[in-house]
Amino acid sequence: MPLFGRITCALLASKAFMGVSAGEGVSSRLQVHIPKSLFRQDGYEHREALFGIPPYGGKITQNVYYADSELCDSNVDTRAGFPIRPQDDTGEMMPWPSPYILMMDRGGCTFVTKVRNAQRSGAAGVIIADNSCLCSAGDSCFSEPGVDCEQREPIMADDGSGTDITIPAFLMFKQDSDVLKAELRANTMVQLEMAWSLPSPDDRVEYDLWTMPTDLVSRDFLRTFKDASMALGDRAYFTPHMYIYDGVKSNCHGMDGENQCYNLCTNAGRYCATDPDNDLDKGISGADVVIESLRRICIWKHYGEENGIGAEWWDYTTEFMLHCDTPDFFSDDSCIDDIMAKSGIDTDVITQCMEDSGGVDDDDENTLLDAELMAKENVGVVILPATYVNRAAIRGALELPTMFRAICAGYAVGTEPDICLTCVPCADQKGCIAQGACHGAKSADSVSQTSFLGSLLGLSAFFGLIIFIQYTRTQRKIRDQVRGIVAEYMPLDENAADLDTEIS
């Protein structure tokens, strides 16, 4: 359908435009420690990848190896590049010794492909060296012959497949990366630091989630994060946002007040959502998604906005996914009423909230949906779902450990709640949060207390047995030696048999 194609292109274009400012808020740092001549007091200018999982509140300090390639081939040659390493028994140069930061050239394939190949080769972090100068760099940067400068900074965006990337990556501008590559080619060891911090204004963290009722990626997070929200209590303030599209800007709201985009929109084309079924004639419609989004906004307004925890909101979203998230029940009033009652939510209060805000039927503005559109425009969202801690965008897959660590890193030093101090270093964060104590390993490199004590007792028993056996053997040898000495001095006459010669 031509109209569907036009609105989809318009909405996607709007989404891509807003992605430019999505990385603001996170304070990351790129510094060279070795050689000292390359150290800069304020670090090196760089840009973060919009994928991967940075260790918020932490840093990676490792030696750098230059792959001397674009690293687009999944068969990474770990024995290539610079600095030159000694040869092993096979006569080949030794691989990059782990852990390391890998530098590669920009171009040839997507940023995600490069970082994925680096991750599979064992890299702890990635530096992508830009291959063209920014025009704003002026005479400080030298482009290759025939290569024009770029007017705008490149954005290390996700190509849609980056959810498996777990290591962080920076883009380093050409005028700086050329200097580092020259040092590495000269076989000089270079040590880099990649560091991250979140704004930590006080002893309470604010975190936001941008999603929509039909978003598949956020479902597991919505099912599992309630315990963490409850455990953090009033020390963390949560705000869920529903991602909808501005139908007026997308020309879905006609000049005569007619809905130009069929069932993708409500309020005569003012508020829209994409069709989750990609079928405008049946199933869940975009308008259904907008209505459910408004309902969840109202549930939060009445059951979560005051304390920032919203247990009823978490319960409702979980129950909805279990019972109503199908084409037959998505907009079924009886299903929705049942799960609201089960979640402790007054249906009449929510219905009145939806109507008071402007409703969804007539050509009227809806104050709550307008507020979401304005918030979306102010924040900027690159891809759904999107999460923010203290207004800083959080990278990586939307999972409980990633979000929990980011929230705990957002507290001012010394103000972290006990649940963060207890569960962040725990290997089983989900279990720790639910039980309030870590009963497993503190990290991937340690063992649990139970395992440690069991191993200690086992070793003690083993060495005790060895000592007992050795003691018995020693006693037997002593007895044999004494018998030999006594026998040496025994009288050799006929009455020898009558003497008492026993020693035991």
Backbone torsions as a table, in degrees:
resi	resn	phi	psi	omega
1	MET	NA	123.9	-174.6
2	PRO	-59.5	-40.7	-178.2
3	LEU	-63.8	-41.0	178.3
4	PHE	-61.1	-40.4	178.6
5	GLY	-64.5	-39.3	-178.8
6	ARG	-66.8	-43.8	-178.7
7	ILE	-68.6	-38.0	179.2
8	THR	-61.6	-44.5	179.0
9	CYS	-63.7	-40.2	-179.5
10	ALA	-65.2	-42.0	-178.9
11	LEU	-67.7	-41.9	179.6
12	LEU	-66.3	-37.2	177.6
13	ALA	-63.3	-41.0	177.6
14	SER	-62.5	-40.6	-179.9
15	LYS	-64.0	-44.0	-178.9
16	ALA	-65.6	-37.5	-179.3
17	PHE	-63.0	-38.8	-176.9
18	MET	-72.3	-13.9	-174.7
19	GLY	-72.0	-11.2	-173.7
20	VAL	-63.3	-36.6	-174.2
21	SER	-100.0	10.7	-172.6
22	ALA	-68.7	-21.0	-176.0
23	GLY	-89.7	-0.7	-176.4
24	GLU	-67.9	146.8	175.5
25	GLY	114.5	-43.5	-179.4
26	VAL	-77.4	132.4	178.1
27	SER	-100.7	104.3	177.2
28	SER	-111.1	158.6	-174.6
29	ARG	-138.4	137.8	175.1
30	LEU	-124.1	118.9	-174.2
31	GLN	-136.2	146.4	173.6
32	VAL	-103.3	122.8	178.6
33	HIS	-97.6	-34.6	179.7
34	ILE	-133.8	129.2	0.8
35	PRO	-75.9	155.0	-175.9
36	LYS	-61.3	-27.6	-178.0
37	SER	-64.2	-20.4	-179.5
38	LEU	-97.8	1.4	179.5
39	PHE	-69.0	135.6	175.7
40	ARG	-124.2	134.9	-175.5
41	GLN	-56.8	-40.5	-177.8
42	ASP	-99.4	9.4	179.9
43	GLY	76.7	-172.1	-177.2
44	TYR	-107.4	138.6	177.1
45	GLU	-66.9	141.5	-175.8
46	HIS	-161.2	175.6	174.4
47	ARG	-133.4	139.3	-178.4
48	GLU	-84.2	150.4	172.4
49	ALA	-73.7	147.2	178.1
50	LEU	-89.6	24.4	177.0
51	PHE	-148.1	175.2	-175.0
52	GLY	85.7	170.0	-176.8
53	ILE	-123.9	97.8	176.9
54	PRO	-69.3	148.7	175.7
55	PRO	-80.1	80.9	-175.6
56	TYR	-54.4	130.9	-176.4
57	GLY	83.1	2.3	-178.1
58	GLY	-129.2	-168.1	-178.4
59	LYS	-154.6	161.8	174.8
60	ILE	-122.6	118.7	178.6
61	THR	-123.0	106.6	-175.9
62	GLN	-147.4	166.6	174.0
63	ASN	-69.7	150.4	-178.6
64	VAL	-106.2	139.8	172.5
65	TYR	-125.0	134.8	-178.8
66	TYR	-96.4	120.0	-176.1
67	ALA	-71.3	-16.2	-178.4
68	ASP	56.6	38.4	178.2
69	SER	-162.4	176.5	176.6
70	GLU	-87.3	-8.1	177.7
71	LEU	54.8	46.4	177.4
72	CYS	-92.5	-15.6	179.0
73	ASP	-88.1	130.2	-178.6
74	SER	-67.0	-20.8	175.5
75	ASN	-85.9	83.4	-174.8
76	VAL	-76.6	129.7	177.4
77	ASP	-88.3	97.6	-177.5
78	THR	-76.1	-3.6	179.2
79	ARG	-99.7	5.4	-179.9
80	ALA	-99.4	-174.7	172.7
81	GLY	81.5	-168.7	-174.5
82	PHE	-132.8	156.8	-4.5
83	PRO	-65.9	159.3	177.9
84	ILE	-65.9	136.4	177.7
85	ARG	-110.3	163.4	177.0
86	PRO	-63.8	162.2	177.5
87	GLN	-87.9	149.4	177.3
88	ASP	-95.1	-167.4	-175.4
89	ASP	-64.5	-22.5	-179.6
90	THR	-83.6	-5.7	-178.2
91	GLY	87.8	0.4	178.2
92	GLU	-95.9	157.0	177.6
93	MET	-66.1	140.4	-177.6
94	MET	-65.6	150.7	179.5
95	PRO	-66.4	168.4	174.2
96	TRP	-62.1	123.9	-177.9
97	PRO	-76.2	124.8	179.4
98	SER	-75.8	150.4	-6.8
99	PRO	-82.4	153.8	-177.9
100	TYR	-151.9	161.5	171.2
101	ILE	-102.9	131.2	-176.1
102	LEU	-106.4	129.6	175.9
103	MET	-105.8	138.3	178.0
104	MET	-143.4	167.6	-179.0
105	ASP	-87.3	149.0	174.7
106	ARG	-74.7	151.3	174.9
107	GLY	109.5	161.1	175.0
108	GLY	90.6	-29.8	-179.6
109	CYS	-163.6	178.9	-176.5
110	THR	-73.0	159.4	176.3
111	PHE	-59.1	-40.2	-178.8
112	VAL	-61.5	-42.5	179.3
113	THR	-60.0	-45.0	179.5
114	LYS	-60.3	-48.8	-176.2
115	VAL	-68.2	-36.7	177.3
116	ARG	-62.3	-43.5	178.9
117	ASN	-64.8	-38.1	177.2
118	ALA	-65.6	-41.1	179.3
119	GLN	-61.7	-42.7	-179.8
120	ARG	-68.1	-24.3	179.3
121	SER	-82.4	-9.1	177.2
122	GLY	108.9	7.7	-178.3
123	ALA	-69.1	144.9	176.0
124	ALA	-90.1	-21.8	179.0
125	GLY	-161.5	166.0	-175.2
126	VAL	-132.9	138.8	170.2
127	ILE	-119.4	119.7	176.7
128	ILE	-99.8	120.6	-178.0
129	ALA	-84.9	120.1	-179.9
130	ASP	-63.0	144.6	-177.8
131	ASN	-107.2	6.0	175.6
132	SER	-143.9	151.0	-177.1
133	CYS	-82.5	150.5	167.5
134	LEU	-81.2	139.8	179.9
135	CYS	-60.2	-30.5	-179.0
136	SER	-70.1	-14.9	-179.4
137	ALA	-73.2	-21.0	177.3
138	GLY	63.6	-137.1	-175.7
139	ASP	-77.5	-4.7	-179.4
140	SER	-77.6	-11.6	-178.2
141	CYS	-126.7	139.6	-178.3
142	PHE	-119.4	117.5	180.0
143	SER	-83.8	157.8	175.7
144	GLU	-68.9	152.5	179.9
145	PRO	-55.0	131.1	178.4
146	GLY	85.1	-1.2	179.8
147	VAL	-104.0	121.4	179.8
148	ASP	-82.2	155.8	177.3
149	CYS	-74.4	159.6	179.7
150	GLU	-97.8	137.3	-179.7
151	GLN	-76.1	-34.7	-176.1
152	ARG	-120.2	150.0	179.3
153	GLU	-66.8	140.3	175.0
154	PRO	-71.7	147.3	177.8
155	ILE	-111.1	124.1	179.8
156	MET	-79.4	75.0	-175.1
157	ALA	-85.1	160.7	175.2
158	ASP	-78.8	135.7	178.4
159	ASP	-86.2	8.7	179.2
160	GLY	100.3	-6.8	-178.2
161	SER	-121.9	14.6	-171.2
162	GLY	-87.7	13.0	-178.0
163	THR	-68.8	-17.6	179.5
164	ASP	-88.9	-1.8	-179.4
165	ILE	-81.7	124.9	-178.1
166	THR	-116.9	-5.1	179.4
167	ILE	-104.8	152.8	-178.9
168	PRO	-84.5	160.3	179.7
169	ALA	-145.8	143.4	175.3
170	PHE	-120.8	149.9	168.0
171	LEU	-100.9	126.4	-179.7
172	MET	-107.5	131.5	-175.9
173	PHE	-68.0	153.3	-169.0
174	LYS	-58.6	-42.2	-176.5
175	GLN	-62.4	-25.9	178.5
176	ASP	-93.1	-41.6	-178.0
177	SER	-67.1	-29.7	176.7
178	ASP	-61.9	-38.0	179.6
179	VAL	-66.2	-44.6	179.7
180	LEU	-65.1	-41.9	-179.9
181	LYS	-63.8	-36.6	178.2
182	ALA	-63.3	-42.0	178.0
183	GLU	-64.0	-43.1	-178.6
184	LEU	-67.6	-39.2	177.4
185	ARG	-65.9	-26.3	176.9
186	ALA	-84.2	10.5	178.1
187	ASN	63.7	33.1	173.4
188	THR	-93.9	130.3	178.5
189	MET	-73.7	128.9	-179.8
190	VAL	-117.4	130.9	177.3
191	GLN	-113.8	124.5	-178.2
192	LEU	-110.6	153.6	171.3
193	GLU	-122.0	124.3	172.3
194	MET	-110.2	118.0	-174.3
195	ALA	-130.4	151.9	-178.7
196	TRP	-137.8	143.6	172.0
197	SER	-145.5	152.6	176.8
198	LEU	-105.9	151.5	174.4
199	PRO	-55.5	128.1	-177.4
200	SER	-125.0	75.9	-172.9
201	PRO	-73.2	-34.3	-175.3
202	ASP	-158.6	-157.1	-175.6
203	ASP	-95.0	14.7	173.9
204	ARG	-130.9	133.9	-178.6
205	VAL	-103.7	141.0	174.4
206	GLU	-110.9	129.4	179.3
207	TYR	-133.6	144.6	-174.5
208	ASP	-127.1	148.1	174.9
209	LEU	-126.5	126.5	172.7
210	TRP	-105.5	121.2	-179.0
211	THR	-153.1	-169.9	173.5
212	MET	-149.6	157.5	-173.2
213	PRO	-58.4	-22.7	-178.8
214	THR	-101.3	6.8	-179.1
215	ASP	-72.4	121.6	-176.9
216	LEU	-78.3	-32.9	-172.7
217	VAL	-67.7	-33.9	-174.3
218	SER	-85.2	-3.1	-173.1
219	ARG	-62.3	-46.2	-178.4
220	ASP	-63.3	-39.1	178.0
221	PHE	-62.9	-44.2	-179.3
222	LEU	-64.1	-30.4	179.7
223	ARG	-77.7	-27.4	-169.4
224	THR	-110.1	-15.9	-169.9
225	PHE	-88.8	-5.1	-178.7
226	LYS	-58.0	-43.8	-179.4
227	ASP	-58.4	-40.6	179.0
228	ALA	-66.3	-41.4	178.5
229	SER	-61.4	-42.1	179.0
230	MET	-68.4	-39.6	-178.7
231	ALA	-67.3	-37.0	177.7
232	LEU	-71.1	-27.9	175.7
233	GLY	59.2	-142.1	-178.0
234	ASP	-78.0	4.5	175.6
235	ARG	-81.7	-7.9	178.1
236	ALA	-140.0	132.5	-178.4
237	TYR	-111.3	118.0	-176.8
238	PHE	-98.6	140.6	173.8
239	THR	-134.6	112.9	174.9
240	PRO	-86.3	138.8	178.2
241	HIS	-121.6	141.0	177.1
242	MET	-100.8	126.3	-176.5
243	TYR	-87.2	112.3	174.9
244	ILE	-126.8	169.4	-177.9
245	TYR	-109.4	150.1	179.0
246	ASP	-82.9	104.3	-178.3
247	GLY	-68.6	-26.4	178.9
248	VAL	-66.4	-46.9	179.5
249	LYS	-68.2	-25.5	-178.9
250	SER	-91.7	7.9	178.4
251	ASN	63.8	27.3	174.5
252	CYS	-86.6	-21.2	177.4
253	HIS	-96.8	105.5	-175.6
254	GLY	-70.8	163.4	179.9
255	MET	-61.5	-30.5	-179.2
256	ASP	-91.6	9.9	179.2
257	GLY	82.2	13.4	179.4
258	GLU	-90.4	146.4	176.0
259	ASN	-78.3	111.5	-177.0
260	GLN	-87.6	-2.8	-173.2
261	CYS	-122.1	34.3	170.6
262	TYR	55.6	-128.9	-175.3
263	ASN	-98.9	23.0	175.3
264	LEU	-83.2	-15.2	-170.1
265	CYS	-131.7	161.1	171.1
266	THR	-115.4	177.9	175.7
267	ASN	51.4	47.9	177.5
268	ALA	58.2	36.0	175.8
269	GLY	93.4	8.8	-177.8
270	ARG	-77.8	-38.0	-174.8
271	TYR	-127.4	127.2	-170.4
272	CYS	-132.8	163.1	172.5
273	ALA	-148.8	153.6	178.0
274	THR	-70.1	154.8	180.0
275	ASP	-79.7	116.3	-176.3
276	PRO	-67.7	-22.0	-179.2
277	ASP	-92.9	-9.9	-172.7
278	ASN	56.2	32.3	177.9
279	ASP	-141.5	107.6	-175.3
280	LEU	-75.0	-11.0	-174.4
281	ASP	-96.6	-14.6	179.8
282	LYS	-156.4	171.7	-180.0
283	GLY	80.8	-156.0	-179.0
284	ILE	-81.5	130.4	-179.0
285	SER	-98.6	165.5	175.4
286	GLY	-61.4	-36.1	178.0
287	ALA	-63.2	-38.9	176.9
288	ASP	-60.0	-39.2	-179.8
289	VAL	-66.5	-41.2	178.4
290	VAL	-62.4	-44.0	-179.5
291	ILE	-63.2	-44.5	178.5
292	GLU	-65.9	-34.4	176.1
293	SER	-62.4	-44.7	178.7
294	LEU	-62.9	-39.2	178.9
295	ARG	-61.3	-43.4	-179.3
296	ARG	-69.3	-32.9	175.4
297	ILE	-62.7	-42.8	179.4
298	CYS	-67.8	-38.8	177.4
299	ILE	-60.8	-42.9	178.2
300	TRP	-66.0	-40.7	-178.4
301	LYS	-57.7	-38.4	-175.7
302	HIS	-96.8	-19.3	-174.7
303	TYR	-125.1	1.8	-179.8
304	GLY	-141.9	-24.3	-173.8
305	GLU	-61.9	-32.9	-175.9
306	GLU	-69.8	-44.1	-175.8
307	ASN	-107.6	-10.8	179.5
308	GLY	74.3	11.1	-179.9
309	ILE	-108.6	-56.8	172.4
310	GLY	63.7	57.4	-179.7
311	ALA	-57.6	-39.0	-179.2
312	GLU	-65.4	-35.9	178.4
313	TRP	-64.1	-44.5	178.4
314	TRP	-62.0	-42.6	-179.7
315	ASP	-64.0	-42.2	-178.5
316	TYR	-63.1	-47.4	-178.4
317	THR	-62.3	-37.8	178.4
318	THR	-67.1	-45.9	179.7
319	GLU	-64.5	-36.7	178.8
320	PHE	-62.3	-44.7	179.8
321	MET	-63.2	-32.5	-177.7
322	LEU	-78.4	-35.9	-168.4
323	HIS	-118.8	-28.7	-171.8
324	CYS	-116.2	-3.8	-172.6
325	ASP	-85.8	57.9	175.6
326	THR	-137.6	160.0	179.7
327	PRO	-56.9	-31.7	-177.0
328	ASP	-77.7	-28.1	-172.7
329	PHE	-118.8	-2.0	-175.1
330	PHE	-55.8	-40.7	-179.6
331	SER	-116.3	22.3	179.8
332	ASP	-80.3	119.3	-174.8
333	ASP	-62.2	-39.5	-177.9
334	SER	-66.1	-39.6	178.2
335	CYS	-64.4	-44.2	-178.4
336	ILE	-66.3	-41.3	178.5
337	ASP	-62.3	-39.9	-178.8
338	ASP	-63.4	-46.0	-176.5
339	ILE	-74.7	-27.0	175.0
340	MET	-68.4	-41.2	176.8
341	ALA	-62.9	-41.8	179.6
342	LYS	-65.3	-28.7	-178.7
343	SER	-91.1	2.5	178.9
344	GLY	77.9	30.3	-176.9
345	ILE	-110.5	133.9	178.3
346	ASP	-79.3	112.1	-177.5
347	THR	-60.3	-40.5	-178.5
348	ASP	-62.9	-38.2	179.9
349	VAL	-64.0	-42.9	-178.4
350	ILE	-70.4	-41.3	177.8
351	THR	-60.8	-43.7	179.1
352	GLN	-64.0	-38.4	178.1
353	CYS	-61.4	-43.6	-179.1
354	MET	-65.0	-37.9	179.3
355	GLU	-72.9	-43.1	-177.6
356	ASP	-64.8	-28.7	-179.1
357	SER	-76.6	-11.2	179.2
358	GLY	131.6	-6.0	178.6
359	GLY	67.7	-168.5	-177.5
360	VAL	-133.7	0.5	-171.5
361	ASP	-96.2	-47.7	-172.3
362	ASP	-91.1	174.6	178.5
363	ASP	-80.3	65.0	-178.6
364	ASP	-124.4	149.8	174.3
365	GLU	-74.9	141.6	177.1
366	ASN	-108.9	118.0	-172.9
367	THR	-63.3	-37.8	-178.8
368	LEU	-71.8	-40.3	178.1
369	LEU	-70.1	-36.3	175.7
370	ASP	-62.7	-37.8	178.7
371	ALA	-64.3	-37.7	177.2
372	GLU	-66.7	-40.8	178.0
373	LEU	-62.2	-41.1	180.0
374	MET	-67.8	-42.1	178.9
375	ALA	-63.4	-40.2	179.3
376	LYS	-62.8	-40.7	-179.8
377	GLU	-68.4	-36.2	-179.0
378	ASN	-72.0	-36.1	-176.0
379	VAL	-84.4	-51.0	-175.1
380	GLY	87.7	121.8	-178.6
381	VAL	-126.8	128.0	-178.6
382	VAL	-88.1	-44.9	-175.1
383	ILE	-151.8	147.9	177.7
384	LEU	-97.0	143.7	-6.6
385	PRO	-76.0	158.1	177.7
386	ALA	-127.2	139.7	-179.1
387	THR	-128.1	148.4	-178.9
388	TYR	-137.3	140.3	173.7
389	VAL	-123.5	122.4	-174.7
390	ASN	50.8	40.2	178.2
391	ARG	69.5	12.7	176.6
392	ALA	-103.2	132.0	-178.9
393	ALA	-67.0	135.0	179.4
394	ILE	-102.9	128.3	-177.1
395	ARG	-94.2	161.6	175.2
396	GLY	98.5	176.0	-179.1
397	ALA	-64.0	144.0	179.3
398	LEU	-78.4	92.3	-179.1
399	GLU	-132.8	156.6	-177.5
400	LEU	-55.5	-50.2	-177.6
401	PRO	-60.3	-41.4	-179.3
402	THR	-62.8	-47.4	-177.5
403	MET	-70.3	-40.5	-179.1
404	PHE	-64.2	-42.8	177.9
405	ARG	-63.4	-41.2	-179.3
406	ALA	-64.1	-42.1	178.7
407	ILE	-62.9	-46.0	-177.9
408	CYS	-67.1	-27.2	176.6
409	ALA	-76.3	-11.8	-177.2
410	GLY	-85.9	-4.6	179.4
411	TYR	-82.3	147.9	172.7
412	ALA	-60.8	146.7	-176.7
413	VAL	-57.3	129.1	178.6
414	GLY	91.0	-3.6	-179.0
415	THR	-112.2	7.2	-177.7
416	GLU	-62.1	135.4	177.0
417	PRO	-67.4	159.5	-176.0
418	ASP	-58.6	-34.9	-177.9
419	ILE	-62.9	-31.4	177.2
420	CYS	-71.7	-45.1	-179.3
421	LEU	-63.5	-31.7	-177.7
422	THR	-82.7	-42.7	-167.2
423	CYS	-102.2	-21.3	179.1
424	VAL	-60.6	-45.0	179.4
425	PRO	-79.6	-0.4	-176.6
426	CYS	-81.9	138.2	179.8
427	ALA	-65.8	-38.1	178.0
428	ASP	-103.0	80.7	-177.0
429	GLN	-65.7	-40.0	-178.9
430	LYS	-60.4	-47.2	178.6
431	GLY	-65.4	-37.9	179.5
432	CYS	-63.8	-43.7	-179.5
433	ILE	-64.6	-41.9	-178.8
434	ALA	-67.2	-36.0	-175.2
435	GLN	-98.9	-13.1	-179.6
436	GLY	77.4	9.6	-179.8
437	ALA	-154.9	150.9	-179.7
438	CYS	-95.4	112.7	180.0
439	HIS	-104.0	2.4	178.9
440	GLY	-112.7	-160.5	-179.3
441	ALA	-68.8	148.1	178.2
442	LYS	-77.0	-23.9	176.7
443	SER	-160.0	174.5	-178.8
444	ALA	-66.7	-19.5	-176.0
445	ASP	-100.3	8.0	-178.7
446	SER	-127.5	171.4	179.1
447	VAL	-116.8	160.3	180.0
448	SER	-70.1	163.5	-179.6
449	GLN	-63.7	-39.5	179.4
450	THR	-62.2	-45.1	179.6
451	SER	-64.2	-39.6	-179.3
452	PHE	-63.9	-46.6	-178.8
453	LEU	-65.7	-38.9	177.6
454	GLY	-61.9	-43.0	178.9
455	SER	-65.0	-40.1	-179.7
456	LEU	-63.3	-44.2	179.1
457	LEU	-65.4	-40.2	178.6
458	GLY	-61.9	-43.9	178.5
459	LEU	-65.5	-39.0	179.6
460	SER	-62.2	-43.9	179.1
461	ALA	-63.7	-39.9	-179.2
462	PHE	-62.9	-50.3	-178.6
463	PHE	-69.0	-29.7	176.0
464	GLY	-63.3	-41.1	178.1
465	LEU	-64.8	-42.3	178.8
466	ILE	-61.1	-42.7	-179.9
467	ILE	-64.2	-41.3	179.9
468	PHE	-62.9	-44.9	179.0
469	ILE	-62.1	-42.9	-179.1
470	GLN	-65.8	-39.1	178.5
471	TYR	-62.6	-44.5	-179.8
472	THR	-61.5	-44.3	179.7
473	ARG	-64.0	-39.7	-180.0
474	THR	-64.0	-42.8	179.1
475	GLN	-62.2	-39.6	-179.8
476	ARG	-64.9	-40.7	179.0
477	LYS	-64.2	-41.3	180.0
478	ILE	-61.9	-42.9	180.0
479	ARG	-62.6	-42.1	179.2
480	ASP	-63.4	-40.1	-179.8
481	GLN	-66.1	-40.9	179.7
482	VAL	-64.1	-43.2	178.8
483	ARG	-59.8	-38.5	179.8
484	GLY	-65.1	-41.8	-179.8
485	ILE	-65.0	-43.7	-179.5
486	VAL	-62.6	-42.3	-178.2
487	ALA	-63.1	-31.0	-179.5
488	GLU	-63.6	-33.7	-175.4
489	TYR	-104.0	13.4	179.0
490	MET	-71.2	141.0	175.8
491	PRO	-66.4	135.4	-176.3
492	LEU	-99.9	49.4	177.6
493	ASP	-112.3	-178.7	-175.3
494	GLU	-68.1	-21.5	-178.1
495	ASN	-90.7	8.4	-176.1
496	ALA	-61.7	-31.4	-177.1
497	ALA	-68.3	-18.9	-178.2
498	ASP	-86.2	-7.6	-177.0
499	LEU	-82.8	147.6	176.2
500	ASP	-85.1	110.1	-176.9
501	THR	-115.3	10.2	-179.0
502	GLU	-74.0	141.5	177.0
503	ILE	-116.2	2.7	177.6
504	SER	-152.4	NA	NA
